[in-house]
Amino acid sequence: MASRLSDVYRLTVTASRSAVVIAIAAIAALHIFKVELSLSWQIAIALIGIALGIPHGAIDHLISIPAHPRKKFITYIMGYVVIAIAAGVAIASWNLIAFDCVLIMSGLHFGFGDAAFINEYRISKESPGEPLWVETLYALPAGFLPVILPLTDSRTTSALERIRHSLIHWSGTSTHALRFVLLLIALLAFAILVLTRRFALAIDIALLAALSTFAPPLLAFATYFGFWHAQRHTARLVPRLPKALNLAEKGAPGRAFLAAVTPGLYAVAGSFALAGVLMAASPKKFSSSLLWSVLVIVWALTVPHMLSTARLDRASLKGTFRPR
């Protein structure tokens, strides 16, 4: 079973890296042929990337807690919804402070979630997990490069002006310092990973640094969220969902992956429908753009999602997780 499950993780590694390479190549081609991608097209592509990433966080109730006893399950659902609503209200009401909090939270969630993916991949191959210092060394740049670095790009100003004007000065006067520190951390992590012969992890850091540096900010985050983080988190759902795990054991990694995607597809339509309702009901807070409304919803859901997956991440990082 271990070797069969590892096929799902291997497929996901290949797919996520390929998506980033294709995105970088496409951006390079546009630059070579002097084709400028308009901001409207960037926003449209960002919406697609975010839509592709939504399902991975929409089935926490299926993997975080048993359906019985029913009272405990319902309490979990109610708590999840309350936390998401509270987070959404905070983000919509206190844009700047909430945005900075979301950035920190997202960087940690993405980084350590991807580190947990790596450990689960190793465990599926019956290899020992990485030590905590390696997981941390990988997680910090892996999580914060695609979140923070694009926001320190000079092209971010026009994007934020279009999406939500109040976020333009999100970093105060520390933009250049943040960019320098993050690139330094990434460079040090890359060097140490290469020196310790952890080449696969070093490749990940290099790809994420290239994507976050050269791609327009909206495209960088959309590519990472929809084609990297969401894919890798979805692969982690496979051993936790009986139907998907059964398909993996039968040697069908692609079908196993899709079986972990389909239970969360409802959230795509739900998120965009709710975004439309919010734009109509509260124009002052949500009418600046559809992308802003969708982002508020996704960020709000990320708070309980992160809390729900923290226990799963901890087990995977410690190397104690085993498939059902």
C-alpha beads as a LAMMPS data file, in Angstrom:
LAMMPS data file: protein, C-alpha beads

324 atoms
323 bonds

1 atom types
1 bond types

-500.0 500.0 xlo xhi
-500.0 500.0 ylo yhi
-500.0 500.0 zlo zhi

Masses

1 110.0

Atoms # bond

1 1 1 0.000 0.000 0.000
2 1 1 2.813 2.381 0.838
3 1 1 4.281 2.308 -2.669
4 1 1 0.834 2.769 -4.237
5 1 1 0.053 5.797 -2.071
6 1 1 3.438 7.286 -2.878
7 1 1 2.337 7.424 -6.538
8 1 1 -0.254 10.054 -5.563
9 1 1 2.372 12.199 -3.853
10 1 1 4.829 11.716 -6.717
11 1 1 2.212 12.729 -9.275
12 1 1 1.397 15.828 -7.241
13 1 1 5.039 16.873 -6.916
14 1 1 5.468 16.579 -10.673
15 1 1 2.227 18.440 -11.413
16 1 1 2.866 21.307 -8.980
17 1 1 6.433 21.849 -10.151
18 1 1 5.380 21.643 -13.798
19 1 1 2.680 24.264 -13.233
20 1 1 5.224 26.684 -11.780
21 1 1 7.733 26.031 -14.583
22 1 1 5.022 26.585 -17.208
23 1 1 3.944 29.833 -15.506
24 1 1 7.526 31.120 -15.398
25 1 1 8.083 30.132 -19.045
26 1 1 4.852 31.853 -20.100
27 1 1 5.838 35.060 -18.297
28 1 1 9.289 34.921 -19.909
29 1 1 7.721 34.446 -23.349
30 1 1 5.436 37.429 -22.850
31 1 1 8.441 39.509 -21.831
32 1 1 10.549 38.384 -24.804
33 1 1 7.790 39.185 -27.276
34 1 1 6.981 42.424 -25.424
35 1 1 3.380 41.433 -24.732
36 1 1 1.890 43.123 -21.685
37 1 1 -0.814 41.253 -19.825
38 1 1 -3.446 43.759 -18.779
39 1 1 -4.499 44.024 -15.155
40 1 1 -7.992 42.858 -16.078
41 1 1 -6.569 39.634 -17.512
42 1 1 -4.385 39.190 -14.429
43 1 1 -7.425 39.523 -12.170
44 1 1 -9.365 37.019 -14.289
45 1 1 -6.509 34.502 -14.098
46 1 1 -6.178 35.132 -10.358
47 1 1 -9.867 34.319 -9.903
48 1 1 -9.392 31.047 -11.788
49 1 1 -6.380 30.120 -9.672
50 1 1 -8.221 30.881 -6.451
51 1 1 -11.284 28.936 -7.634
52 1 1 -9.081 25.902 -8.309
53 1 1 -7.659 26.184 -4.802
54 1 1 -10.939 26.492 -2.906
55 1 1 -12.003 22.789 -2.818
56 1 1 -8.930 21.634 -0.886
57 1 1 -10.077 23.459 2.239
58 1 1 -13.773 22.684 1.961
59 1 1 -13.857 19.217 3.493
60 1 1 -12.262 19.785 6.887
61 1 1 -15.423 18.334 8.451
62 1 1 -14.744 15.022 6.689
63 1 1 -11.172 14.582 7.916
64 1 1 -10.887 16.480 11.199
65 1 1 -13.604 14.868 13.298
66 1 1 -15.748 11.696 13.148
67 1 1 -19.399 12.134 12.141
68 1 1 -20.403 10.441 15.410
69 1 1 -21.219 11.322 18.094
70 1 1 -23.460 13.717 16.189
71 1 1 -23.530 16.403 18.898
72 1 1 -19.759 16.784 18.824
73 1 1 -19.764 16.893 15.026
74 1 1 -22.462 19.599 14.900
75 1 1 -20.606 21.621 17.555
76 1 1 -17.486 21.476 15.392
77 1 1 -19.405 22.694 12.316
78 1 1 -21.009 25.541 14.254
79 1 1 -17.672 26.596 15.734
80 1 1 -16.073 26.491 12.274
81 1 1 -18.775 28.748 10.825
82 1 1 -18.649 31.208 13.739
83 1 1 -14.865 31.568 13.471
84 1 1 -15.089 32.087 9.698
85 1 1 -17.785 34.754 10.059
86 1 1 -15.830 36.557 12.787
87 1 1 -12.682 36.478 10.640
88 1 1 -14.600 37.735 7.604
89 1 1 -16.082 40.644 9.548
90 1 1 -12.637 41.564 10.880
91 1 1 -11.047 41.470 7.416
92 1 1 -13.849 43.512 5.846
93 1 1 -13.903 46.065 8.680
94 1 1 -10.197 46.473 9.512
95 1 1 -8.594 45.894 6.144
96 1 1 -4.993 46.786 6.927
97 1 1 -4.520 45.137 10.326
98 1 1 -6.485 42.053 9.322
99 1 1 -4.570 41.806 6.026
100 1 1 -1.217 41.798 7.819
101 1 1 -2.483 39.118 10.206
102 1 1 -3.714 37.036 7.251
103 1 1 -0.304 37.294 5.580
104 1 1 1.500 35.952 8.660
105 1 1 -1.086 33.254 9.217
106 1 1 -1.062 32.207 5.555
107 1 1 2.726 32.081 5.331
108 1 1 2.929 29.736 8.326
109 1 1 -0.004 27.614 7.173
110 1 1 1.303 27.264 3.617
111 1 1 4.899 26.611 4.633
112 1 1 4.352 24.042 7.354
113 1 1 1.504 22.465 5.381
114 1 1 3.848 21.930 2.438
115 1 1 6.531 20.615 4.811
116 1 1 3.950 18.150 6.174
117 1 1 3.252 17.072 2.578
118 1 1 6.953 16.331 2.079
119 1 1 7.064 14.240 5.241
120 1 1 3.951 12.292 4.268
121 1 1 5.505 11.620 0.873
122 1 1 8.610 10.240 2.562
123 1 1 6.519 8.122 4.927
124 1 1 4.528 6.735 1.975
125 1 1 7.847 5.514 0.554
126 1 1 8.690 4.021 3.957
127 1 1 11.498 6.536 4.413
128 1 1 12.128 8.418 7.677
129 1 1 10.710 11.932 7.971
130 1 1 12.900 15.020 8.027
131 1 1 14.084 16.449 11.372
132 1 1 12.306 19.524 12.736
133 1 1 15.130 21.923 11.818
134 1 1 14.927 20.872 8.151
135 1 1 11.132 21.148 8.137
136 1 1 11.379 24.672 9.567
137 1 1 14.215 25.649 7.224
138 1 1 12.032 24.597 4.297
139 1 1 8.688 25.843 5.637
140 1 1 9.618 29.493 6.243
141 1 1 10.724 30.379 2.692
142 1 1 8.279 27.925 1.104
143 1 1 5.367 29.609 2.871
144 1 1 6.382 33.266 2.848
145 1 1 7.977 33.559 -0.607
146 1 1 4.660 33.277 -2.513
147 1 1 2.773 35.327 0.090
148 1 1 5.082 38.242 0.882
149 1 1 7.548 38.555 -2.000
150 1 1 4.973 39.390 -4.717
151 1 1 3.570 42.119 -2.455
152 1 1 6.988 43.802 -2.299
153 1 1 7.096 44.054 -6.096
154 1 1 6.615 47.523 -7.586
155 1 1 3.819 46.124 -9.772
156 1 1 1.742 45.432 -6.663
157 1 1 0.631 49.049 -6.273
158 1 1 -1.505 49.089 -9.418
159 1 1 -3.034 45.717 -8.509
160 1 1 -3.939 46.799 -4.977
161 1 1 -5.291 50.104 -6.295
162 1 1 -7.722 48.092 -8.401
163 1 1 -8.557 45.457 -5.784
164 1 1 -8.606 47.408 -2.512
165 1 1 -7.024 50.847 -2.231
166 1 1 -6.683 50.687 1.560
167 1 1 -4.128 47.864 1.281
168 1 1 -1.566 49.800 -0.751
169 1 1 0.490 50.740 2.321
170 1 1 0.185 47.293 3.930
171 1 1 3.879 47.215 4.930
172 1 1 4.394 50.881 5.826
173 1 1 7.984 51.828 5.060
174 1 1 9.344 48.280 5.441
175 1 1 8.686 46.971 1.934
176 1 1 12.295 46.906 0.750
177 1 1 13.549 45.538 4.072
178 1 1 10.986 42.722 3.957
179 1 1 12.009 41.855 0.409
180 1 1 15.697 41.772 1.295
181 1 1 15.217 39.680 4.455
182 1 1 12.934 37.177 2.718
183 1 1 15.295 36.720 -0.227
184 1 1 18.196 36.306 2.210
185 1 1 16.300 33.626 4.166
186 1 1 15.442 31.851 0.916
187 1 1 19.052 31.983 -0.269
188 1 1 20.386 30.639 3.037
189 1 1 17.764 27.877 3.088
190 1 1 18.586 26.931 -0.507
191 1 1 22.331 26.806 0.222
192 1 1 21.914 24.680 3.367
193 1 1 19.531 22.289 1.616
194 1 1 21.995 21.855 -1.248
195 1 1 24.944 21.377 1.122
196 1 1 23.004 18.734 3.060
197 1 1 22.066 17.037 -0.248
198 1 1 18.345 17.678 0.100
199 1 1 18.083 18.593 -3.552
200 1 1 14.330 18.054 -3.932
201 1 1 13.606 20.610 -1.213
202 1 1 16.143 23.016 -2.715
203 1 1 14.409 22.727 -6.111
204 1 1 11.094 23.678 -4.492
205 1 1 12.603 26.786 -2.898
206 1 1 14.261 27.817 -6.167
207 1 1 11.033 27.419 -8.143
208 1 1 8.952 29.365 -5.619
209 1 1 11.568 32.141 -5.468
210 1 1 11.632 32.426 -9.270
211 1 1 7.831 32.450 -9.522
212 1 1 7.437 35.037 -6.756
213 1 1 10.162 37.281 -8.179
214 1 1 9.408 37.318 -11.902
215 1 1 5.662 36.712 -12.253
216 1 1 3.221 39.615 -11.806
217 1 1 2.024 39.539 -8.163
218 1 1 -1.519 38.348 -8.856
219 1 1 -0.329 35.582 -11.162
220 1 1 2.387 34.491 -8.732
221 1 1 -0.043 33.995 -5.866
222 1 1 -2.778 32.440 -8.039
223 1 1 -0.319 29.925 -9.512
224 1 1 1.004 29.016 -6.087
225 1 1 -2.386 28.766 -4.388
226 1 1 -4.254 26.921 -7.133
227 1 1 -1.509 24.762 -8.621
228 1 1 0.966 24.191 -5.788
229 1 1 -0.426 24.478 -2.265
230 1 1 -3.950 23.278 -3.068
231 1 1 -2.644 20.329 -5.090
232 1 1 -0.278 19.230 -2.358
233 1 1 -2.914 19.600 0.345
234 1 1 -5.366 17.625 -1.791
235 1 1 -2.835 14.800 -2.093
236 1 1 -2.707 14.742 1.715
237 1 1 -6.477 14.200 1.766
238 1 1 -6.201 10.961 -0.212
239 1 1 -5.038 8.734 2.691
240 1 1 -7.719 10.320 4.890
241 1 1 -10.656 9.628 2.568
242 1 1 -11.575 5.917 2.243
243 1 1 -12.771 6.125 -1.377
244 1 1 -9.679 8.030 -2.516
245 1 1 -7.355 5.747 -0.554
246 1 1 -8.994 2.686 -2.101
247 1 1 -8.355 4.071 -5.592
248 1 1 -4.736 4.790 -4.676
249 1 1 -4.289 1.220 -3.460
250 1 1 -5.638 -0.010 -6.804
251 1 1 -2.915 1.900 -8.639
252 1 1 -5.033 4.790 -9.906
253 1 1 -3.294 7.894 -8.484
254 1 1 -5.075 10.328 -10.827
255 1 1 -8.514 9.017 -9.954
256 1 1 -7.568 8.968 -6.269
257 1 1 -6.595 12.631 -6.474
258 1 1 -9.856 13.560 -8.208
259 1 1 -11.805 11.643 -5.564
260 1 1 -10.277 13.978 -2.981
261 1 1 -11.225 17.049 -5.052
262 1 1 -14.880 16.358 -5.838
263 1 1 -16.249 16.524 -2.242
264 1 1 -15.133 20.152 -2.027
265 1 1 -16.358 21.412 -5.403
266 1 1 -19.548 22.762 -3.850
267 1 1 -17.460 25.430 -2.124
268 1 1 -16.397 27.015 -5.436
269 1 1 -19.954 27.881 -6.453
270 1 1 -20.818 28.770 -2.871
271 1 1 -17.889 31.157 -2.461
272 1 1 -18.564 33.047 -5.689
273 1 1 -22.294 33.203 -5.011
274 1 1 -21.635 34.563 -1.525
275 1 1 -19.189 37.090 -2.974
276 1 1 -21.911 38.351 -5.295
277 1 1 -24.372 38.638 -2.402
278 1 1 -21.846 40.562 -0.305
279 1 1 -21.121 42.977 -3.156
280 1 1 -24.842 43.698 -3.497
281 1 1 -25.627 43.823 0.224
282 1 1 -22.643 45.878 1.394
283 1 1 -21.252 47.938 -1.500
284 1 1 -19.035 50.057 0.754
285 1 1 -17.038 47.054 1.966
286 1 1 -17.209 44.720 -1.020
287 1 1 -17.984 46.569 -4.232
288 1 1 -14.358 47.408 -5.143
289 1 1 -13.978 44.126 -7.067
290 1 1 -15.154 40.536 -7.253
291 1 1 -11.593 39.435 -6.490
292 1 1 -11.608 41.359 -3.210
293 1 1 -14.908 39.798 -2.164
294 1 1 -13.678 36.290 -3.004
295 1 1 -10.394 36.913 -1.193
296 1 1 -12.221 38.029 1.951
297 1 1 -14.226 34.787 1.895
298 1 1 -11.166 32.610 1.255
299 1 1 -9.127 34.354 3.958
300 1 1 -12.016 34.102 6.415
301 1 1 -12.306 30.369 5.773
302 1 1 -8.542 29.983 6.054
303 1 1 -8.669 30.812 9.778
304 1 1 -10.769 27.790 10.875
305 1 1 -9.160 25.725 8.101
306 1 1 -5.712 26.421 9.529
307 1 1 -6.887 25.592 13.054
308 1 1 -8.458 22.349 11.815
309 1 1 -5.408 21.200 9.885
310 1 1 -2.888 22.183 12.582
311 1 1 -3.352 18.855 14.357
312 1 1 -2.927 16.951 11.100
313 1 1 0.168 18.990 10.226
314 1 1 1.684 18.317 13.644
315 1 1 1.229 14.547 13.273
316 1 1 2.738 14.604 9.789
317 1 1 5.687 16.778 10.815
318 1 1 6.401 14.475 13.743
319 1 1 6.220 11.482 11.432
320 1 1 3.432 9.839 13.428
321 1 1 0.753 10.025 10.720
322 1 1 -0.258 6.750 9.117
323 1 1 -3.011 6.178 6.496
324 1 1 -6.298 4.800 7.734

Bonds

1 1 1 2
2 1 2 3
3 1 3 4
4 1 4 5
5 1 5 6
6 1 6 7
7 1 7 8
8 1 8 9
9 1 9 10
10 1 10 11
11 1 11 12
12 1 12 13
13 1 13 14
14 1 14 15
15 1 15 16
16 1 16 17
17 1 17 18
18 1 18 19
19 1 19 20
20 1 20 21
21 1 21 22
22 1 22 23
23 1 23 24
24 1 24 25
25 1 25 26
26 1 26 27
27 1 27 28
28 1 28 29
29 1 29 30
30 1 30 31
31 1 31 32
32 1 32 33
33 1 33 34
34 1 34 35
35 1 35 36
36 1 36 37
37 1 37 38
38 1 38 39
39 1 39 40
40 1 40 41
41 1 41 42
42 1 42 43
43 1 43 44
44 1 44 45
45 1 45 46
46 1 46 47
47 1 47 48
48 1 48 49
49 1 49 50
50 1 50 51
51 1 51 52
52 1 52 53
53 1 53 54
54 1 54 55
55 1 55 56
56 1 56 57
57 1 57 58
58 1 58 59
59 1 59 60
60 1 60 61
61 1 61 62
62 1 62 63
63 1 63 64
64 1 64 65
65 1 65 66
66 1 66 67
67 1 67 68
68 1 68 69
69 1 69 70
70 1 70 71
71 1 71 72
72 1 72 73
73 1 73 74
74 1 74 75
75 1 75 76
76 1 76 77
77 1 77 78
78 1 78 79
79 1 79 80
80 1 80 81
81 1 81 82
82 1 82 83
83 1 83 84
84 1 84 85
85 1 85 86
86 1 86 87
87 1 87 88
88 1 88 89
89 1 89 90
90 1 90 91
91 1 91 92
92 1 92 93
93 1 93 94
94 1 94 95
95 1 95 96
96 1 96 97
97 1 97 98
98 1 98 99
99 1 99 100
100 1 100 101
101 1 101 102
102 1 102 103
103 1 103 104
104 1 104 105
105 1 105 106
106 1 106 107
107 1 107 108
108 1 108 109
109 1 109 110
110 1 110 111
111 1 111 112
112 1 112 113
113 1 113 114
114 1 114 115
115 1 115 116
116 1 116 117
117 1 117 118
118 1 118 119
119 1 119 120
120 1 120 121
121 1 121 122
122 1 122 123
123 1 123 124
124 1 124 125
125 1 125 126
126 1 126 127
127 1 127 128
128 1 128 129
129 1 129 130
130 1 130 131
131 1 131 132
132 1 132 133
133 1 133 134
134 1 134 135
135 1 135 136
136 1 136 137
137 1 137 138
138 1 138 139
139 1 139 140
140 1 140 141
141 1 141 142
142 1 142 143
143 1 143 144
144 1 144 145
145 1 145 146
146 1 146 147
147 1 147 148
148 1 148 149
149 1 149 150
150 1 150 151
151 1 151 152
152 1 152 153
153 1 153 154
154 1 154 155
155 1 155 156
156 1 156 157
157 1 157 158
158 1 158 159
159 1 159 160
160 1 160 161
161 1 161 162
162 1 162 163
163 1 163 164
164 1 164 165
165 1 165 166
166 1 166 167
167 1 167 168
168 1 168 169
169 1 169 170
170 1 170 171
171 1 171 172
172 1 172 173
173 1 173 174
174 1 174 175
175 1 175 176
176 1 176 177
177 1 177 178
178 1 178 179
179 1 179 180
180 1 180 181
181 1 181 182
182 1 182 183
183 1 183 184
184 1 184 185
185 1 185 186
186 1 186 187
187 1 187 188
188 1 188 189
189 1 189 190
190 1 190 191
191 1 191 192
192 1 192 193
193 1 193 194
194 1 194 195
195 1 195 196
196 1 196 197
197 1 197 198
198 1 198 199
199 1 199 200
200 1 200 201
201 1 201 202
202 1 202 203
203 1 203 204
204 1 204 205
205 1 205 206
206 1 206 207
207 1 207 208
208 1 208 209
209 1 209 210
210 1 210 211
211 1 211 212
212 1 212 213
213 1 213 214
214 1 214 215
215 1 215 216
216 1 216 217
217 1 217 218
218 1 218 219
219 1 219 220
220 1 220 221
221 1 221 222
222 1 222 223
223 1 223 224
224 1 224 225
225 1 225 226
226 1 226 227
227 1 227 228
228 1 228 229
229 1 229 230
230 1 230 231
231 1 231 232
232 1 232 233
233 1 233 234
234 1 234 235
235 1 235 236
236 1 236 237
237 1 237 238
238 1 238 239
239 1 239 240
240 1 240 241
241 1 241 242
242 1 242 243
243 1 243 244
244 1 244 245
245 1 245 246
246 1 246 247
247 1 247 248
248 1 248 249
249 1 249 250
250 1 250 251
251 1 251 252
252 1 252 253
253 1 253 254
254 1 254 255
255 1 255 256
256 1 256 257
257 1 257 258
258 1 258 259
259 1 259 260
260 1 260 261
261 1 261 262
262 1 262 263
263 1 263 264
264 1 264 265
265 1 265 266
266 1 266 267
267 1 267 268
268 1 268 269
269 1 269 270
270 1 270 271
271 1 271 272
272 1 272 273
273 1 273 274
274 1 274 275
275 1 275 276
276 1 276 277
277 1 277 278
278 1 278 279
279 1 279 280
280 1 280 281
281 1 281 282
282 1 282 283
283 1 283 284
284 1 284 285
285 1 285 286
286 1 286 287
287 1 287 288
288 1 288 289
289 1 289 290
290 1 290 291
291 1 291 292
292 1 292 293
293 1 293 294
294 1 294 295
295 1 295 296
296 1 296 297
297 1 297 298
298 1 298 299
299 1 299 300
300 1 300 301
301 1 301 302
302 1 302 303
303 1 303 304
304 1 304 305
305 1 305 306
306 1 306 307
307 1 307 308
308 1 308 309
309 1 309 310
310 1 310 311
311 1 311 312
312 1 312 313
313 1 313 314
314 1 314 315
315 1 315 316
316 1 316 317
317 1 317 318
318 1 318 319
319 1 319 320
320 1 320 321
321 1 321 322
322 1 322 323
323 1 323 324
